[in-house]
Amino acid sequence: MKRTRFVLLMVLSPAALAHPHSFIDMKTELVAKGDTFTGLKMIWTMDEITSADLLYDAGEAKPGSVVWKMLAAGVMANVLGQHYFSEIWHNQQRVKFLNLPDEYHLSRNGHKAVLEFILPLAEPPVLTGQRFDILTFDPSYFVDMFYDNASALTLPPALQQRCKFTLNTPKPNDSLKQYALSLDKADAPAEELDLGRQFAQTVILTCQ
């Protein structure tokens, strides 16, 4: 079975026996042009173990250097290979993304690697009177991609009076949690189970 995970996640701690193996703390900001929803600015902060090899490769290279740009390109290529690990739904239809982000870069924050990019929409819809459901997750649940709380979701000042984000965190039943915990690094969850989706948070964007 194809495992959807980053190249930088190939080397993991021997202590990480159960799903998930790695963690990404997310922040997202709505990107808009007037009343048009053009994309999402995403900031993904990887846990220290996941970041270790990547930061080792970066060494003492300065931010914005060729080394960082090459590392960013490699990580972004894997993200693009999985359609940004994201889905946006509008009127029960999946919104299409452009194949390349408007911008992206990789940096260091202490012992953690941080990927920032703008996820661009291929056919930007209007915001007025609309609802969008946004999910970001690794289908295999090798990586737990999460928002710590609703404050991780932000709107541009011009839209703060008429748009809002709502964060819904699922509560999987005990049997599903035990199943995830029973999987070690050599295991892959059953594809039809779509394990990552069952643990995925849903962000709801609504605008007046």
C-alpha positions, 0 to 999 in steps of 0.5 A: 500500500502506498504510504502518504508521508513526507520524505523527511518522515522516513527516519523516525524515533525507535520509541515511536511505536504507535500511530501517529508517528509524527506531529504537525502543529498547524496554523491557517489564514484565509487569503482573499482578494475582495470577496473572492476566496483565493487560497489559504496561508498555511504554517506547519510546525513539525515536532522535534524528532521529525525535524531532526534530520532536516535541521541537520541537513540545513546545518548552519546555513542562513535563512533564505540560502540555497541550502534552505531553498533546496530543502524547502523544494524537496519537502514541498514536492512531497506535499504537492504529491499528496494534494497539499494533504488538504481538501476544501468542500463547497456545495458538496463538491471538492474545490480544485487547487493549483498544482504549484503554490504561490509561495513557500519557504522552510525555516527553523524555530528552535529545534523545529522545522517550519514550512510555510506556503500559500495553497492556491485555489484553481477557480476562486469562489465568492465568499458572500453567503457561502460555507466551506469545509476544510480538512488537512490530514494524512490518510494513513495517520502516520502524521497527526496534523492538528490545530491546537485551538481555534485561535490557530485560524485567522481572517484578514482584517477586512473580513473579520466582521462578516466571516468566521472560522469554526473548528470541529475536533472529532471524538473517535470511539475507543475501539478506533483509538485502540486500533490506531495504537496497536499499529507499529511502524511496520504496519499500515492501516487498512486503506478502506478504513481511511484512518486519518480522515476519522481523526481529522479536524474539520474547519468550517468557514462561513461568510455573511 
